[in-house]
Amino acid sequence: MRISFTQSGGFAGLVRGCHIDTATLPPDDRRTLESLVESSRISGEHEALSGAGRDLRQYEIVIEHVGGAARICCDERSLPESARPLVAALMERSSPQAPHRQAVPGEGALGAPVRGDPSARWGRFEGEVVARWSDGGRDMTLVAPFAYVDPQAVRWDAPTGSVVDGASIPRALWSLVGGPFTGRYRAASVVHDVACTRRERGWQQVHRMFFDACRCGGVGRIQATGMYYAVFHFGPRWRFETRATIVAGRPEMARVAVDETPPQPTDAQAAAVMAYVEAHDVAVDAVPALVIPGSGVGAPDGAERGAGTTRRPGQDPADA
């Protein structure tokens, strides 16, 4: 039996971890650890993140044995009671790890496939997320290049020097899925932040990329769909205009991104989104046109979104 354990929390990535092949342990240790695995009742693939904040520990355990493989990803609050003795034993055997390096999607920490979507379906990350906190502690500056290549082979670069702060993710969502620099959507939030700042492509394409990047990073389908809904309907928006400028005394035409970001959702609206997605089988392609009750999307702005006209899902404000 082989066991891979990681305890993460915060933007820096892995805090502690260990890789154990029980065949190499003394007999007593082997029996003890394998007994804890059996009593943990970990089987198949299970993911449950309560997302209370960036200071909440998150655990991932990948177990490989003759009968197959199992994986669990959860945090302190959602960790099953039956698995707590195993986690305690693995914490004792773990050691501090280097900053997080994005694993190949679809593979366990030991390089063995775990059940889930094949990596090719969701693209790939290139490089590592390495960043430096600002003095104010609210944002980070990338000190190494990072990139995501989506399933359509479109490359999304996050160059050295890019400043990320998680602002592209509606803040009301943070209390439901965790801060943008925690857990499995850390890498996706980085490339999404940069794309929303650079605004070189349309906002619809940028937000769809976020869904794919979340899935590539290991976020479950239901949570990724809810997060995609939130960024699509409440995240940054812009439209492109061509404007005449004077450069060195000569007129030139330049494309300018004009901000049209809608109002942020309330905590109740964000909760309504996640609750609906968890209760219904929402297809990702249905997200742009989907009106979720209580979310404020498609409702008269005077009722739930503030003053203005009613906005159809996915409609540009200029066309409302």
C-alpha positions as a LaTeX table, in Angstrom:
\begin{tabular}{lrrr}
\hline
Residue & $x$ (\AA) & $y$ (\AA) & $z$ (\AA) \\
\hline
Met1 & 0.00 & 0.00 & 0.00 \\
Arg2 & 1.23 & 3.48 & $-0.85$ \\
Ile3 & $-0.08$ & 6.62 & 0.82 \\
Ser4 & 0.42 & 10.22 & $-0.23$ \\
Phe5 & $-0.61$ & 12.91 & 2.26 \\
Thr6 & $-0.57$ & 16.69 & 1.98 \\
Gln7 & $-1.80$ & 19.36 & 4.34 \\
Ser8 & $-2.16$ & 22.74 & 2.65 \\
Gly9 & $-3.34$ & 26.20 & 3.53 \\
Gly10 & $-2.57$ & 29.65 & 2.19 \\
Phe11 & $-1.14$ & 30.82 & $-1.09$ \\
Ala12 & 2.30 & 29.32 & $-0.57$ \\
Gly13 & 0.94 & 25.84 & $-1.25$ \\
Leu14 & 1.94 & 22.71 & 0.59 \\
Val15 & 2.70 & 23.13 & 4.26 \\
Arg16 & 3.37 & 19.52 & 5.22 \\
Gly17 & 3.33 & 16.21 & 3.43 \\
Cys18 & 4.63 & 12.67 & 3.23 \\
His19 & 4.76 & 9.70 & 0.87 \\
Ile20 & 4.69 & 6.28 & 2.49 \\
Asp21 & 5.09 & 2.80 & 1.06 \\
Thr22 & 3.88 & 0.58 & 3.89 \\
Ala23 & 5.92 & $-2.34$ & 2.53 \\
Thr24 & 9.05 & $-0.51$ & 3.70 \\
Leu25 & 7.83 & $-0.02$ & 7.28 \\
Pro26 & 8.61 & $-2.22$ & 10.28 \\
Pro27 & 5.86 & $-4.86$ & 10.71 \\
Asp28 & 4.21 & $-3.18$ & 13.70 \\
Asp29 & 4.14 & 0.23 & 12.02 \\
Arg30 & 2.80 & $-1.30$ & 8.84 \\
Arg31 & $-0.05$ & $-3.06$ & 10.63 \\
Thr32 & $-0.92$ & 0.08 & 12.60 \\
Leu33 & $-1.03$ & 2.35 & 9.56 \\
Glu34 & $-2.91$ & $-0.09$ & 7.34 \\
Ser35 & $-5.42$ & $-0.61$ & 10.15 \\
Leu36 & $-5.98$ & 3.16 & 10.35 \\
Val37 & $-6.53$ & 3.25 & 6.59 \\
Glu38 & $-9.10$ & 0.49 & 6.82 \\
Ser39 & $-10.96$ & 2.13 & 9.71 \\
Ser40 & $-10.93$ & 5.50 & 7.92 \\
Arg41 & $-13.38$ & 4.04 & 5.38 \\
Ile42 & $-11.83$ & 6.12 & 2.60 \\
Ser43 & $-12.90$ & 4.69 & $-0.75$ \\
Gly44 & $-13.41$ & 5.94 & $-4.27$ \\
Glu45 & $-13.01$ & 9.69 & $-4.65$ \\
His46 & $-14.48$ & 12.16 & $-2.18$ \\
Glu47 & $-14.17$ & 15.94 & $-2.14$ \\
Ala48 & $-15.81$ & 18.22 & 0.42 \\
Leu49 & $-14.50$ & 21.70 & 1.16 \\
Ser50 & $-16.47$ & 23.94 & 3.51 \\
Gly51 & $-14.32$ & 26.88 & 2.43 \\
Ala52 & $-14.45$ & 28.91 & 5.62 \\
Gly53 & $-11.34$ & 30.92 & 4.89 \\
Arg54 & $-7.70$ & 30.90 & 3.99 \\
Asp55 & $-6.60$ & 29.87 & 7.50 \\
Leu56 & $-8.51$ & 26.58 & 7.37 \\
Arg57 & $-6.31$ & 23.53 & 6.87 \\
Gln58 & $-7.03$ & 21.36 & 3.85 \\
Tyr59 & $-6.03$ & 17.73 & 3.48 \\
Glu60 & $-5.56$ & 15.42 & 0.55 \\
Ile61 & $-4.96$ & 11.70 & 0.95 \\
Val62 & $-4.30$ & 9.38 & $-1.97$ \\
Ile63 & $-4.22$ & 5.66 & $-1.17$ \\
Glu64 & $-3.00$ & 3.07 & $-3.67$ \\
His65 & $-3.35$ & $-0.63$ & $-2.99$ \\
Val66 & $-3.85$ & $-3.90$ & $-4.82$ \\
Gly67 & $-7.60$ & $-3.32$ & $-5.10$ \\
Gly68 & $-7.27$ & 0.09 & $-6.74$ \\
Ala69 & $-6.93$ & 3.69 & $-5.60$ \\
Ala70 & $-8.87$ & 6.08 & $-3.38$ \\
Arg71 & $-8.65$ & 9.81 & $-2.79$ \\
Ile72 & $-10.15$ & 12.25 & $-0.32$ \\
Cys73 & $-9.82$ & 16.03 & $-0.35$ \\
Cys74 & $-11.40$ & 17.98 & 2.49 \\
Asp75 & $-10.72$ & 20.56 & 5.18 \\
Glu76 & $-10.77$ & 20.56 & 8.97 \\
Arg77 & $-14.52$ & 21.01 & 9.14 \\
Ser78 & $-15.53$ & 18.49 & 6.48 \\
Leu79 & $-12.99$ & 15.78 & 7.40 \\
Pro80 & $-14.95$ & 12.61 & 8.27 \\
Glu81 & $-14.59$ & 11.55 & 11.90 \\
Ser82 & $-13.53$ & 8.08 & 10.78 \\
Ala83 & $-10.53$ & 9.56 & 8.95 \\
Arg84 & $-9.26$ & 11.81 & 11.75 \\
Pro85 & $-7.04$ & 9.17 & 13.44 \\
Leu86 & $-5.40$ & 8.46 & 10.08 \\
Val87 & $-4.80$ & 12.17 & 9.45 \\
Ala88 & $-3.29$ & 12.56 & 12.93 \\
Ala89 & $-0.89$ & 9.68 & 12.26 \\
Leu90 & 0.08 & 11.05 & 8.86 \\
Met91 & 0.65 & 14.52 & 10.32 \\
Glu92 & 3.15 & 12.99 & 12.75 \\
Arg93 & 4.99 & 11.38 & 9.86 \\
Ser94 & 4.88 & 14.45 & 7.61 \\
Ser95 & 7.48 & 17.14 & 7.15 \\
Pro96 & 7.53 & 20.70 & 5.78 \\
Gln97 & 7.34 & 20.81 & 2.00 \\
Ala98 & 8.56 & 23.15 & $-0.70$ \\
Pro99 & 6.15 & 25.70 & $-2.24$ \\
His100 & 3.36 & 24.06 & $-4.15$ \\
Arg101 & 4.10 & 22.79 & $-7.64$ \\
Gln102 & 1.04 & 22.12 & $-9.75$ \\
Ala103 & 0.68 & 18.38 & $-10.26$ \\
Val104 & $-0.31$ & 16.91 & $-13.59$ \\
Pro105 & $-4.13$ & 16.91 & $-13.54$ \\
Gly106 & $-5.62$ & 13.47 & $-13.25$ \\
Glu107 & $-2.64$ & 12.04 & $-11.38$ \\
Gly108 & $-2.20$ & 11.36 & $-7.71$ \\
Ala109 & 0.73 & 12.75 & $-5.79$ \\
Leu110 & 2.60 & 9.49 & $-6.42$ \\
Gly111 & 2.09 & 9.76 & $-10.17$ \\
Ala112 & $-0.59$ & 7.07 & $-10.30$ \\
Pro113 & $-3.91$ & 7.85 & $-11.98$ \\
Val114 & $-6.82$ & 8.58 & $-9.68$ \\
Arg115 & $-10.42$ & 8.46 & $-10.73$ \\
Gly116 & $-11.65$ & 11.62 & $-12.37$ \\
Asp117 & $-11.48$ & 13.51 & $-15.61$ \\
Pro118 & $-8.49$ & 12.85 & $-17.89$ \\
Ser119 & $-5.94$ & 15.64 & $-17.86$ \\
Ala120 & $-6.15$ & 16.29 & $-21.59$ \\
Arg121 & $-9.76$ & 17.34 & $-21.19$ \\
Trp122 & $-8.95$ & 20.33 & $-19.03$ \\
Gly123 & $-5.62$ & 21.54 & $-20.42$ \\
Arg124 & $-2.47$ & 21.97 & $-18.37$ \\
Phe125 & $-0.56$ & 24.39 & $-16.15$ \\
Glu126 & 3.01 & 25.34 & $-16.95$ \\
Gly127 & 5.47 & 26.45 & $-14.30$ \\
Glu128 & 4.85 & 27.10 & $-10.63$ \\
Val129 & 2.89 & 29.77 & $-8.80$ \\
Val130 & 5.65 & 31.64 & $-6.96$ \\
Ala131 & 4.68 & 35.01 & $-5.52$ \\
Arg132 & 5.70 & 37.65 & $-2.99$ \\
Trp133 & 3.23 & 39.29 & $-0.62$ \\
Ser134 & 2.96 & 43.06 & $-0.79$ \\
Asp135 & 3.71 & 45.11 & 2.31 \\
Gly136 & $-0.01$ & 45.62 & 2.82 \\
Gly137 & $-0.64$ & 41.88 & 2.66 \\
Arg138 & $-3.63$ & 42.23 & 0.33 \\
Asp139 & $-2.05$ & 41.27 & $-2.98$ \\
Met140 & 0.87 & 39.35 & $-4.39$ \\
Thr141 & 3.39 & 39.85 & $-7.16$ \\
Leu142 & 4.44 & 36.87 & $-9.24$ \\
Val143 & 8.20 & 36.37 & $-9.15$ \\
Ala144 & 8.19 & 33.60 & $-11.77$ \\
Pro145 & 6.21 & 33.14 & $-14.99$ \\
Phe146 & 3.16 & 30.91 & $-14.86$ \\
Ala147 & 0.71 & 29.85 & $-17.55$ \\
Tyr148 & $-2.37$ & 27.80 & $-18.30$ \\
Val149 & $-3.05$ & 26.18 & $-21.68$ \\
Asp150 & $-6.78$ & 25.53 & $-22.01$ \\
Pro151 & $-8.48$ & 22.59 & $-23.79$ \\
Gln152 & $-8.57$ & 24.61 & $-27.03$ \\
Ala153 & $-4.77$ & 25.06 & $-26.81$ \\
Val154 & $-5.19$ & 28.78 & $-26.03$ \\
Arg155 & $-2.36$ & 29.97 & $-23.80$ \\
Trp156 & $-3.09$ & 32.22 & $-20.82$ \\
Asp157 & 0.10 & 33.78 & $-19.50$ \\
Ala158 & 0.67 & 35.20 & $-16.04$ \\
Pro159 & 4.07 & 36.89 & $-16.51$ \\
Thr160 & 6.59 & 37.72 & $-13.83$ \\
Gly161 & 5.58 & 40.99 & $-12.20$ \\
Ser162 & 1.84 & 40.37 & $-12.49$ \\
Val163 & $-0.07$ & 41.54 & $-9.42$ \\
Val164 & $-2.89$ & 39.29 & $-8.21$ \\
Asp165 & $-5.34$ & 39.95 & $-5.41$ \\
Gly166 & $-8.27$ & 37.63 & $-6.04$ \\
Ala167 & $-10.51$ & 40.57 & $-6.95$ \\
Ser168 & $-11.74$ & 38.82 & $-10.09$ \\
Ile169 & $-13.60$ & 36.35 & $-7.85$ \\
Pro170 & $-16.72$ & 37.85 & $-6.19$ \\
Arg171 & $-15.84$ & 38.32 & $-2.53$ \\
Ala172 & $-19.17$ & 36.92 & $-1.35$ \\
Leu173 & $-18.04$ & 33.60 & $-2.78$ \\
Trp174 & $-14.95$ & 33.46 & $-0.58$ \\
Ser175 & $-16.86$ & 32.44 & 2.54 \\
Leu176 & $-18.43$ & 29.55 & 0.61 \\
Val177 & $-15.50$ & 28.08 & $-1.33$ \\
Gly178 & $-12.50$ & 29.59 & 0.44 \\
Gly179 & $-10.30$ & 32.54 & $-0.43$ \\
Pro180 & $-8.84$ & 32.75 & $-3.95$ \\
Phe181 & $-5.38$ & 31.70 & $-2.77$ \\
Thr182 & $-6.42$ & 28.51 & $-0.98$ \\
Gly183 & $-7.22$ & 25.02 & $-2.08$ \\
Arg184 & $-7.48$ & 23.63 & $-5.55$ \\
Tyr185 & $-8.55$ & 26.76 & $-7.42$ \\
Arg186 & $-5.43$ & 28.73 & $-6.44$ \\
Ala187 & $-3.78$ & 28.39 & $-9.86$ \\
Ala188 & $-7.03$ & 29.15 & $-11.70$ \\
Ser189 & $-7.55$ & 32.33 & $-9.68$ \\
Val190 & $-4.06$ & 33.53 & $-10.61$ \\
Val191 & $-4.51$ & 33.22 & $-14.38$ \\
His192 & $-8.07$ & 34.56 & $-14.10$ \\
Asp193 & $-6.91$ & 37.61 & $-12.16$ \\
Val194 & $-4.24$ & 38.36 & $-14.75$ \\
Ala195 & $-6.62$ & 37.86 & $-17.69$ \\
Cys196 & $-9.20$ & 40.18 & $-16.09$ \\
Thr197 & $-6.51$ & 42.83 & $-15.59$ \\
Arg198 & $-4.97$ & 42.58 & $-19.06$ \\
Arg199 & $-8.35$ & 42.34 & $-20.86$ \\
Glu200 & $-6.88$ & 41.12 & $-24.11$ \\
Arg201 & $-9.79$ & 38.75 & $-24.78$ \\
Gly202 & $-13.54$ & 38.97 & $-24.26$ \\
Trp203 & $-14.85$ & 38.58 & $-20.73$ \\
Gln204 & $-17.00$ & 35.59 & $-21.68$ \\
Gln205 & $-13.93$ & 33.69 & $-22.89$ \\
Val206 & $-11.95$ & 34.70 & $-19.80$ \\
His207 & $-14.60$ & 33.42 & $-17.39$ \\
Arg208 & $-15.04$ & 30.14 & $-19.27$ \\
Met209 & $-11.28$ & 29.69 & $-19.04$ \\
Phe210 & $-11.65$ & 30.00 & $-15.27$ \\
Phe211 & $-13.99$ & 27.00 & $-15.19$ \\
Asp212 & $-11.60$ & 24.89 & $-17.26$ \\
Ala213 & $-8.62$ & 25.96 & $-15.13$ \\
Cys214 & $-10.52$ & 25.08 & $-11.95$ \\
Arg215 & $-11.22$ & 21.61 & $-13.30$ \\
Cys216 & $-7.59$ & 21.28 & $-14.40$ \\
Gly217 & $-6.52$ & 22.12 & $-10.85$ \\
Gly218 & $-8.72$ & 19.40 & $-9.38$ \\
Val219 & $-11.83$ & 21.36 & $-8.35$ \\
Gly220 & $-14.92$ & 19.15 & $-8.48$ \\
Arg221 & $-17.50$ & 19.68 & $-11.21$ \\
Ile222 & $-20.26$ & 21.01 & $-8.95$ \\
Gln223 & $-18.07$ & 23.55 & $-7.16$ \\
Ala224 & $-16.40$ & 24.64 & $-10.40$ \\
Thr225 & $-19.80$ & 25.16 & $-12.04$ \\
Gly226 & $-21.01$ & 27.31 & $-9.15$ \\
Met227 & $-17.84$ & 29.39 & $-9.24$ \\
Tyr228 & $-18.13$ & 29.79 & $-13.01$ \\
Tyr229 & $-21.71$ & 31.01 & $-12.60$ \\
Ala230 & $-20.58$ & 33.58 & $-10.05$ \\
Val231 & $-17.72$ & 35.00 & $-12.13$ \\
Phe232 & $-19.77$ & 34.96 & $-15.34$ \\
His233 & $-22.72$ & 36.88 & $-13.89$ \\
Phe234 & $-20.96$ & 38.99 & $-11.24$ \\
Gly235 & $-17.30$ & 39.09 & $-12.23$ \\
Pro236 & $-15.40$ & 41.72 & $-14.25$ \\
Arg237 & $-16.83$ & 42.73 & $-17.63$ \\
Trp238 & $-15.67$ & 44.98 & $-20.39$ \\
Arg239 & $-16.39$ & 45.84 & $-23.99$ \\
Phe240 & $-13.93$ & 46.87 & $-26.65$ \\
Glu241 & $-13.97$ & 50.21 & $-28.43$ \\
Thr242 & $-11.71$ & 51.51 & $-31.17$ \\
Arg243 & $-10.53$ & 55.03 & $-30.42$ \\
Ala244 & $-8.32$ & 57.46 & $-32.27$ \\
Thr245 & $-5.14$ & 58.54 & $-30.50$ \\
Ile246 & $-2.18$ & 60.71 & $-31.43$ \\
Val247 & 1.22 & 59.01 & $-31.29$ \\
Ala248 & 4.31 & 61.07 & $-32.22$ \\
Gly249 & 2.06 & 63.58 & $-33.93$ \\
Arg250 & 0.33 & 60.97 & $-36.07$ \\
Pro251 & $-3.22$ & 59.62 & $-35.62$ \\
Glu252 & $-3.50$ & 55.94 & $-34.73$ \\
Met253 & $-6.43$ & 53.71 & $-33.91$ \\
Ala254 & $-6.27$ & 51.76 & $-30.66$ \\
Arg255 & $-8.56$ & 49.18 & $-29.11$ \\
Val256 & $-9.63$ & 50.14 & $-25.60$ \\
Ala257 & $-11.37$ & 47.94 & $-23.01$ \\
Val258 & $-14.22$ & 49.85 & $-21.35$ \\
Asp259 & $-15.16$ & 48.53 & $-17.91$ \\
Glu260 & $-18.76$ & 47.36 & $-17.42$ \\
Thr261 & $-18.45$ & 45.24 & $-14.29$ \\
Pro262 & $-21.87$ & 44.60 & $-12.69$ \\
Pro263 & $-22.61$ & 45.05 & $-8.97$ \\
Gln264 & $-21.19$ & 42.43 & $-6.63$ \\
Pro265 & $-23.57$ & 39.77 & $-5.27$ \\
Thr266 & $-24.67$ & 39.77 & $-1.66$ \\
Asp267 & $-23.77$ & 36.88 & 0.62 \\
Ala268 & $-27.33$ & 35.58 & 0.27 \\
Gln269 & $-27.19$ & 35.71 & $-3.52$ \\
Ala270 & $-23.87$ & 33.87 & $-3.62$ \\
Ala271 & $-25.26$ & 31.24 & $-1.25$ \\
Ala272 & $-28.33$ & 30.84 & $-3.49$ \\
Val273 & $-26.08$ & 30.18 & $-6.47$ \\
Met274 & $-24.03$ & 27.49 & $-4.76$ \\
Ala275 & $-27.10$ & 25.85 & $-3.18$ \\
Tyr276 & $-28.87$ & 25.68 & $-6.54$ \\
Val277 & $-25.88$ & 24.21 & $-8.34$ \\
Glu278 & $-25.43$ & 21.61 & $-5.62$ \\
Ala279 & $-29.09$ & 20.60 & $-5.86$ \\
His280 & $-29.37$ & 20.53 & $-9.67$ \\
Asp281 & $-27.38$ & 18.92 & $-12.44$ \\
Val282 & $-26.29$ & 22.15 & $-14.13$ \\
Ala283 & $-24.46$ & 21.74 & $-17.42$ \\
Val284 & $-21.57$ & 24.16 & $-17.80$ \\
Asp285 & $-22.82$ & 25.36 & $-21.20$ \\
Ala286 & $-26.14$ & 26.32 & $-19.59$ \\
Val287 & $-24.51$ & 28.75 & $-17.15$ \\
Pro288 & $-24.61$ & 31.93 & $-19.33$ \\
Ala289 & $-28.40$ & 31.79 & $-19.81$ \\
Leu290 & $-29.37$ & 30.25 & $-16.48$ \\
Val291 & $-31.46$ & 32.32 & $-14.07$ \\
Ile292 & $-31.07$ & 31.01 & $-10.52$ \\
Pro293 & $-33.83$ & 32.05 & $-8.09$ \\
Gly294 & $-32.53$ & 34.36 & $-5.40$ \\
Ser295 & $-29.29$ & 35.11 & $-7.24$ \\
Gly296 & $-30.38$ & 38.50 & $-8.59$ \\
Val297 & $-29.57$ & 37.45 & $-12.15$ \\
Gly298 & $-32.38$ & 38.39 & $-14.49$ \\
Ala299 & $-34.30$ & 40.16 & $-11.70$ \\
Pro300 & $-35.27$ & 43.83 & $-11.82$ \\
Asp301 & $-32.30$ & 45.70 & $-10.44$ \\
Gly302 & $-34.49$ & 47.62 & $-8.03$ \\
Ala303 & $-35.40$ & 44.35 & $-6.36$ \\
Glu304 & $-32.08$ & 42.59 & $-5.94$ \\
Arg305 & $-29.31$ & 44.23 & $-7.91$ \\
Gly306 & $-29.72$ & 47.97 & $-7.46$ \\
Ala307 & $-31.03$ & 50.67 & $-9.78$ \\
Gly308 & $-31.18$ & 50.23 & $-13.53$ \\
Thr309 & $-32.83$ & 48.05 & $-16.15$ \\
Thr310 & $-33.37$ & 44.34 & $-16.12$ \\
Arg311 & $-30.35$ & 42.50 & $-17.50$ \\
Arg312 & $-30.75$ & 39.22 & $-19.30$ \\
Pro313 & $-28.17$ & 36.57 & $-18.38$ \\
Gly314 & $-24.98$ & 37.07 & $-20.37$ \\
Gln315 & $-26.22$ & 40.32 & $-21.91$ \\
Asp316 & $-23.82$ & 43.22 & $-22.19$ \\
Pro317 & $-25.07$ & 46.22 & $-20.17$ \\
Ala318 & $-24.73$ & 48.37 & $-23.29$ \\
Asp319 & $-27.36$ & 46.19 & $-25.00$ \\
Ala320 & $-29.81$ & 46.15 & $-22.09$ \\
\hline
\end{tabular}
